[in-house]
Structures are given as C-alpha cells and as structure tokens.
Amino acid sequence: MKLVQHAQILAYNPGITPSEGGLPGLDVLKKVMGSINLFGIIAAVGALAVSALVWAWGHHSGGHQAEANGKKGTVVAAGCALLLGAANGIVAFFSAMGTQVH
C-alpha cells in the first residue's frame, strides 16, 4: 500500500508553468542579467587578449610553462565567450526539453 501511495505522490502534477507578469520587477531583472552577461563577455575578451599575449611571449622567449598557460587561458576564455553568447539558446533548449518530461 505504501508503494502505491508513493507512486501517486510522484505522479501528482502541481500544474505550475512559467508565466510572465506574475512578479513585479521582471523587466529590471532581465536588464540586470543582460548587463551581467555583457560584462562577462567583455571580461572574456580581456582574458583572451592577455592569454594570447602570454602564449606569444612564452613561445618567443622559450618559456614552455608560460606558453602552455597561455594556450590554456586562450581556450578557457574562448569557451567562456561561447557559453556566454549561447546562454539564451542553451537555457531555452533545456527548458523546452524539460517541458517534454511527463
């Protein structure tokens, strides 16, 4: 009997769906998140430039450790820029996938 009750509790649909306009300040929150995203992209550009300089300096000076760190920093900065630029699409994709779960 407990197993049936547990299954019924898990199968319960609370009927909650995302909707706009439910709380005040949604427009402000969207602007804040957009500004944070822009700040992150600008920081990624700076990190990419610094990492590329370290990579070039390490390569031309024979500093293998600096060259390797510059390469790693370049890849990390490029990955961050990719994720920040694709943030809306990634969240929209997984949100849409989540609506398919029943």
C-alpha positions in Angstrom: 0.0 0.0 0.0 2.8 2.4 0.8 4.4 1.9 -2.7 1.1 2.8 -4.4 0.8 6.0 -2.3 4.4 6.9 -3.0 3.8 6.4 -6.8 0.7 8.6 -6.6 2.6 11.4 -4.9 5.4 11.2 -7.5 2.8 11.3 -10.3 1.0 14.3 -9.0 1.0 17.3 -11.4 1.1 20.6 -9.5 0.2 22.5 -12.6 2.9 25.1 -12.4 4.1 26.7 -15.6 6.4 29.7 -16.2 4.4 32.9 -16.9 5.4 36.5 -17.4 3.9 39.3 -15.4 3.5 37.3 -12.1 6.0 39.3 -10.1 7.0 43.0 -10.2 10.5 43.8 -11.4 10.8 41.2 -14.2 11.9 43.8 -16.7 14.6 45.1 -14.3 15.8 41.5 -13.7 16.1 40.9 -17.4 18.1 44.1 -17.8 20.4 43.2 -14.9 21.0 39.7 -16.3 21.7 41.1 -19.7 24.2 43.5 -18.2 25.9 40.7 -16.3 26.2 38.7 -19.5 27.7 41.7 -21.3 30.2 42.2 -18.5 31.2 38.6 -18.7 31.7 38.8 -22.5 33.9 41.9 -22.1 35.9 40.1 -19.4 36.3 37.1 -21.7 37.7 39.4 -24.4 40.2 40.8 -22.0 41.2 37.3 -20.8 41.6 36.2 -24.3 43.9 39.1 -25.2 46.0 38.6 -22.1 46.2 34.8 -22.6 47.2 35.3 -26.3 50.0 37.7 -25.2 51.2 35.2 -22.6 51.2 32.4 -25.2 53.1 34.5 -27.7 55.6 35.7 -25.1 56.2 32.2 -23.8 56.7 30.9 -27.4 59.2 33.6 -28.4 61.1 33.6 -25.1 61.4 29.8 -24.8 59.2 29.7 -21.6 57.3 26.5 -22.1 55.3 26.9 -19.0 54.1 30.3 -19.9 53.3 29.1 -23.4 51.2 26.2 -22.1 49.4 28.5 -19.6 48.7 31.0 -22.4 47.2 28.2 -24.6 45.1 27.0 -21.7 43.9 30.6 -20.9 43.1 31.2 -24.6 40.9 28.0 -24.8 39.2 28.8 -21.5 38.4 32.4 -22.5 37.1 31.3 -25.9 34.9 28.6 -24.2 33.6 31.2 -21.7 32.7 33.6 -24.6 31.0 30.7 -26.4 28.9 29.8 -23.4 28.0 33.4 -22.5 27.0 34.1 -26.1 24.9 30.9 -26.3 23.4 31.3 -22.8 19.9 32.2 -24.0 19.9 29.4 -26.5 21.2 26.8 -24.0 18.6 27.7 -21.4 15.8 27.8 -24.0 16.8 24.4 -25.3 16.9 22.7 -21.9 13.7 24.5 -20.8 11.9 23.2 -23.9 13.3 19.7 -23.2 12.0 19.9 -19.7 8.5 20.6 -20.9 8.7 17.2 -22.7 9.2 15.3 -19.4 5.9 13.8 -18.2 
